[in-house]
Amino acid sequence: MKRLLREYYIELLAVVVCLVGVAMIVIHVDFREIIVNMVHLSTSVLQNIFLSIYQGVEKYITNFTLSDLFGLIIIILAFAFIYWRVRYRILQRLRWTEHRCPKCQETVHRIHRRKTDRILSFFLGRPIRRYQCVNKECRWTGLRYSHKRSHQEDDFLASKPANGI
Ligand SMILES: [Zn+2]
């Protein structure tokens, strides 16, 4: 049956279309009226939505005072300041002072970042990398950022011991 359907589906489709045509003639379905009604209904719904949005915005603008404007500016400035401070503090904490493990002073190497590290990196606007201590007993892992743009340079730095050998 399935094979038959697959083989003759165009013919079957034609038969269905034909039957629909016959039904239209016999039953006299007024498609025009149905379509007109549908269009009318959807436009009136859309009109209502747009009207309520417009009225809401209009009400908001007419009631908007100068003190509202100042309030808004202060809020934006405060947010910008908070973002700047938090960013500064996080970057200070993650900055390389020396390229060693903070726990055992061993060297560290770069490992794959987690998804959250990438998100943090995006919000801070700095390339944040994840490092791990080479000491098997320590295994410290943490985030650090560097000013280096290129990955290769960063890898080179990460693999180089801090004492310069
Ligand atoms: Zn360590």
Residues whose N, C-alpha, C, O or C-beta is under 5 A from the ligand:
A	BS01	ZN	C101 K103 C104 Q105 E106 C133 N135 C138 R139 W140
